[in-house]
């Protein structure tokens, strides 16, 4: 067992002793996922889980469809994938290279891969380093290389719905004979960007829902305020209309009263017209007083007694009488008289 494998096992054992409510802060797998590949079996161990979920890979490590059950176990805050490969799932080779290849060791090993393995550099994920167990000479340096077939790993990542990592496996030293290969891969930035976009979409959708709800509430409140203002204006206008109707009714009543009074009264011109027609030419008026209900006249006439009969014949006069005794005027041959009569209304006059 490698040091990293032992450390992971030791941390898992410690995490199993922590109470469930405290296990999240102490878990070594928080934000990471472990996958194991052994022949045709892919085992996925979610964070803080003791047992994994196993599925069968296609023969030869071919691609598989995304597995919803496995995808649901991938943590949302995934930042690394712990990969464990059985001894027969990778190749370990040791060979010498010229000392001049040491500054560009990875490129030099990539050119040698077709010679020491059945694969080219594009068909595998590989890591290499200086072999410290074998002494190097002045001209040669001994190196080791671990090659992992790309198809097998891609099939596992595809089942989890993850993108291909952009960096080579982080292997600092080769595993011992018969040991599993353990390394950690940082999640591809495409996955992080995809998760970020997914979260941003949900956040954006939530913000849009909140904005839509806020806009709807604002429109409802604005409509309610507008209706309240309109209702207040209508009530005020209704009160003004009611006042106008009351004033109009009062004015109409006054006009009707004035029309009735006008129709019931006799104008002074009508009185003068009647007196002009009824009195003789030798009768002189010295004083004339006309009110709404009565007319009084004083003057001189050669025959005052006949005036009563003539004035009684006028349609607008009635109850004609002398107000004082008839007296002889010493200055002429006439007699002084003072007569009063009551006026009939225009309706009464037209009816008679």
C-alpha positions in Angstrom: 0.0 0.0 0.0 1.3 3.4 -0.9 1.7 6.3 1.5 -1.3 8.1 0.0 -3.4 5.0 0.1 -2.5 4.4 3.7 -3.3 8.0 4.6 -6.7 7.8 2.9 -7.5 4.5 4.7 -6.4 6.0 8.0 -8.5 9.2 7.5 -11.6 7.0 6.5 -11.1 5.0 9.7 -11.0 8.2 11.8 -14.0 9.6 10.0 -16.1 6.4 10.8 -15.5 7.1 14.5 -16.9 10.7 14.3 -20.7 11.1 15.1 -22.9 11.6 12.1 -23.7 15.2 12.9 -20.0 16.0 13.1 -18.8 13.9 10.2 -19.1 16.5 7.5 -16.4 18.9 8.9 -14.0 15.9 9.6 -14.6 14.0 6.4 -11.5 13.6 4.2 -13.7 13.1 1.1 -15.7 16.3 1.4 -15.8 17.8 -2.1 -14.2 14.7 -3.7 -15.3 11.4 -5.2 -13.5 8.1 -5.3 -13.7 5.7 -8.3 -12.2 2.2 -8.5 -11.6 0.3 -11.8 -11.0 -3.4 -11.7 -11.4 -5.3 -14.9 -15.0 -4.6 -16.2 -16.3 -3.2 -12.9 -16.5 0.5 -12.0 -17.1 1.2 -8.3 -18.0 4.7 -7.3 -17.6 5.7 -3.6 -19.5 8.9 -2.8 -18.1 11.2 -0.1 -18.6 10.0 3.5 -19.8 6.6 2.2 -18.3 3.2 3.3 -19.6 1.2 0.4 -19.7 2.2 -3.2 -22.0 1.7 -6.2 -20.7 -0.8 -8.8 -21.6 -0.9 -12.5 -20.2 -2.9 -15.4 -18.1 -1.2 -18.0 -18.2 -2.2 -21.7 -15.7 -4.8 -22.9 -12.4 -3.1 -23.8 -13.2 0.1 -21.9 -15.6 1.4 -24.5 -17.8 4.4 -23.8 -20.9 4.1 -21.7 -24.0 6.3 -21.3 -24.3 8.7 -18.4 -25.7 6.9 -15.4 -28.3 9.0 -13.6 -28.0 6.9 -10.4 -24.2 7.6 -10.3 -24.6 11.2 -11.4 -26.9 11.8 -8.5 -24.2 10.7 -6.1 -21.7 13.2 -7.4 -21.4 16.1 -4.9 -22.3 19.6 -6.1 -19.1 21.0 -4.7 -16.9 18.3 -6.4 -13.4 19.6 -6.9 -11.3 16.4 -7.2 -11.7 12.7 -8.2 -9.7 10.1 -6.4 -8.8 7.3 -8.8 -7.9 3.8 -7.8 -6.8 1.3 -10.4 -6.2 -2.4 -10.0 -2.7 -3.7 -10.9 -3.8 -5.0 -14.3 -5.4 -1.7 -15.2 -2.1 0.2 -15.7 1.4 -0.4 -17.0 4.6 0.3 -15.1 7.9 0.5 -17.1 11.4 1.3 -16.2 14.1 2.2 -18.7 17.2 4.4 -19.1 17.4 7.7 -21.0 20.3 10.0 -21.8 21.1 12.6 -19.2 20.3 15.3 -21.7 16.6 14.3 -21.5 16.3 15.1 -17.8 15.2 18.8 -18.2 12.5 17.7 -20.6 11.8 14.3 -19.0 8.0 14.1 -19.7 8.4 14.9 -23.4 11.2 12.5 -23.8 9.2 9.7 -22.1 6.3 10.5 -24.3 8.4 9.8 -27.4 9.6 6.5 -25.9 6.1 5.2 -24.9 5.4 3.4 -28.3 8.6 1.5 -27.7 8.1 0.4 -24.1 4.2 0.0 -24.2 1.6 -1.0 -26.7 0.2 2.6 -26.7 1.1 6.0 -28.0 1.2 9.1 -25.8 -2.3 10.1 -27.1 -3.8 6.8 -26.0 -2.8 6.9 -22.3 -2.5 9.1 -19.3 1.0 8.8 -18.0 3.3 10.1 -15.3 7.0 9.7 -15.0 10.0 10.4 -12.8 13.6 9.5 -11.9 14.0 6.0 -10.6 15.8 6.5 -7.3 16.0 2.8 -6.6 18.5 2.3 -9.5 21.6 4.4 -9.5 22.2 6.5 -12.6 25.5 6.9 -14.5 27.1 9.9 -15.9 25.6 9.3 -19.4 22.2 7.7 -18.5 19.4 8.3 -16.1 17.0 5.6 -15.1 13.3 6.7 -15.3 10.0 5.1 -14.5 6.6 5.6 -16.3 3.1 4.7 -15.3 0.7 4.5 -18.2 -3.1 4.4 -17.8 -5.3 3.5 -20.8 -7.3 6.6 -21.7 -10.4 4.7 -22.8 -11.0 3.1 -19.4 -10.8 6.3 -17.5 -12.9 8.2 -20.0 -15.6 5.5 -19.8 -15.7 5.9 -16.0 -15.9 9.7 -16.2 -18.5 9.6 -18.8 -20.7 7.4 -16.6 -20.4 10.1 -14.0 -21.2 12.9 -16.4 -17.7 14.5 -16.0 -15.4 15.9 -18.5 -11.9 14.7 -19.3 -9.3 16.2 -16.9 -6.9 18.8 -18.4 -3.9 17.8 -16.3 -1.9 14.5 -16.2 -2.3 12.2 -13.2 -0.6 13.5 -10.0 1.7 10.4 -9.4 4.9 11.2 -7.5 6.3 7.7 -7.3 5.3 4.3 -8.8 3.4 1.7 -6.9 5.0 -1.4 -5.6 4.5 -4.7 -7.4 0.9 -5.9 -6.9 -0.3 -2.7 -5.4 -3.2 -0.6 -6.7 -2.4 2.7 -8.3 -3.8 5.7 -6.4 -3.8 9.3 -7.6 -6.0 12.4 -7.4 -7.3 14.4 -10.4 -8.5 17.9 -10.1 -11.9 18.3 -11.7 -11.7 19.8 -15.2 -12.4 23.5 -15.4 -15.2 22.6 -17.9 -17.0 20.8 -15.1 -16.5 23.6 -12.7 -17.7 26.1 -15.4 -20.6 23.8 -16.2 -21.6 23.6 -12.5 -21.1 27.3 -12.1 -23.3 27.9 -15.2 -25.9 25.5 -13.8 -26.0 27.3 -10.5 -26.0 30.7 -12.2 -29.0 29.5 -14.3 -30.9 28.5 -11.2 -29.9 31.7 -9.4 -30.9 33.7 -12.5 -34.2 31.8 -12.7 -34.8 32.5 -9.0 -34.0 36.2 -9.4 -36.3 36.3 -12.5 -39.1 34.7 -10.4 -38.6 37.1 -7.6 -38.5 40.1 -10.0 -41.7 38.8 -11.8 -43.4 38.4 -8.4 -42.2 41.8 -7.3 -43.3 43.4 -10.6 -46.7 41.7 -10.3 -47.1 42.9 -6.7 -45.9 46.4 -7.7 -48.4 46.5 -10.6 -51.2 45.3 -8.3 -50.3 48.0 -5.7 -50.0 50.7 -8.4 -53.4 49.6 -9.8 -54.9 49.6 -6.4 -53.5 53.1 -5.7 -54.8 54.3 -9.0 -58.2 52.9 -8.3 -58.2 54.5 -4.8 -57.3 57.9 -6.3 -60.0 57.5 -9.0 -62.6 56.5 -6.3 -61.6 59.5 -4.2 -62.0 61.8 -7.2 -65.4 60.2 -8.0 -66.6 60.6 -4.4 -65.4 64.3 -4.4 -67.1 64.9 -7.7 -70.2 63.2 -6.5 -70.3 65.5 -3.4 -69.8 68.5 -5.7 -72.6 67.3 -8.0 -74.9 66.8 -5.0 -74.2 70.4 -3.9 -74.8 71.7 -7.4 -78.1 69.8 -7.5 -79.1 71.3 -4.2 -78.2 74.8 -5.4 -80.0 74.2 -8.7 -83.1 73.0 -6.9 -83.0 76.2 -4.7 -82.5 78.4 -7.8 -85.3 76.6 -9.6 -87.6 77.1 -6.7 -86.8 80.8 -6.6 -87.3 81.1 -10.3 -90.7 79.3 -10.0 -91.6 81.6 -7.1 -90.6 84.7 -9.1 -92.6 83.4 -12.1 -95.6 82.8 -9.9 -95.2 86.2 -8.3 -94.8 87.8 -11.7 -97.9 86.0 -13.1 -99.9 86.8 -10.0 -99.1 90.5 -10.0 -100.4 93.3 -12.3 -97.9 95.7 -13.7 -98.2 99.5 -13.3 -98.5 99.8 -17.1 -101.6 97.7 -17.1 -103.1 99.8 -14.4 -102.3 103.0 -16.3 -103.7 101.5 -19.5 -107.0 100.6 -17.7 -107.3 104.0 -16.1 -106.7 105.7 -19.4 -109.4 103.7 -21.1 -112.0 103.9 -18.3 -111.7 107.5 -17.1 -113.3 110.3 -19.0 -111.3 113.1 -20.6 -112.6 115.6 -18.1 -111.3 113.6 -15.2 -108.0 114.6 -13.8 -105.7 112.5 -11.6 -103.6 114.4 -9.1 -102.1 111.4 -7.3 -101.8 107.7 -8.2 -100.3 105.0 -6.0 -100.0 101.4 -7.2 -98.9 98.5 -5.0 -99.0 94.7 -5.5 -102.6 94.4 -4.2 -104.1 97.8 -4.3 -104.3 101.0 -6.3 -105.3 104.4 -4.9 -106.1 107.5 -7.0 -107.1 111.1 -6.2 -108.2 113.7 -8.6 -111.0 116.0 -9.9 -114.0 114.9 -11.9 -117.3 116.6 -12.8 -119.2 113.4 -11.9 -117.2 111.4 -9.4 -120.1 109.1 -8.6 -119.9 107.5 -12.0 -116.3 106.6 -11.6 -117.0 103.7 -9.3 -119.1 101.9 -11.9 -116.6 102.5 -14.7 -113.7 101.2 -12.6 -115.7 98.1 -11.5 -116.0 97.2 -15.1 -112.2 96.9 -15.5 -111.1 93.2 -15.4 -108.1 93.9 -13.1 -109.9 95.9 -10.5 -112.5 94.9 -7.9 -113.8 96.1 -4.6 -113.7 99.8 -5.9 -114.8 102.3 -3.2 -114.5 105.9 -2.1 -111.9 106.3 0.7 -113.2 109.7 1.7 -116.2 111.9 1.0 -116.5 113.8 -2.2 -115.8 117.6 -1.8 -116.4 120.5 -4.1 -113.3 122.2 -5.5 -114.0 126.0 -5.1 -111.5 126.9 -7.8 -113.3 125.1 -10.6 -116.6 123.2 -11.3 -115.2 119.8 -10.5 -115.3 117.7 -7.3 -112.5 116.1 -5.5 -112.5 112.3 -5.0 -110.3 109.6 -3.4 -110.9 106.1 -4.7 -109.2 102.8 -3.8 -109.5 99.5 -5.6 -108.0 96.0 -5.2 -106.0 94.5 -8.0 -106.7 91.1 -9.4 -103.9 88.8 -10.5 -103.2 88.2 -14.2 -104.7 84.7 -13.9 -107.9 86.0 -12.2 -108.1 88.8 -14.8 -107.8 86.5 -17.7 -110.3 84.1 -16.1 -112.9 86.8 -15.7 
